[in-house]
């Protein structure tokens, strides 16, 4: 459980970096979001999600083989 909470905290840190370092660029990007077609956002979201899931599964499988 502590590993999960550590990973969740690290994710929150990484997600907060753009807002802290580049607030003007984040606002400009947010203004452009309505112009992007829904299909494009779905494709980007799917591949982003898919890459993370596959990466986690691969890493988990690799750890099981090492131990």
C-alpha positions, 0 to 999 in steps of 0.5 A, a space after each residue: 500500500 505504501 508503494 501505491 501511495 508513493 507512486 500516487 504522490 509522485 504522479 501528482 508531483 509530475 502533473 503539477 510541474 507544468 502548472 508551476 513552471 509554465 502557467 501561461 503556456 498551460 492556459 494557452 493550451 487550455 484555450 486551444 483544447 475546444 478547437 481540437 476534434 474529439 476523435 483526436 483527443 480520444 486517440 491521444 488519450 487511448 494511446 497515452 493510457 495504453 502506453 502506461 498500462 503496457 509499461 506497468 505490465 511489462 515492468 511487473 512481469 520483468 520483476 517477477 522473472 528476476 525474482 
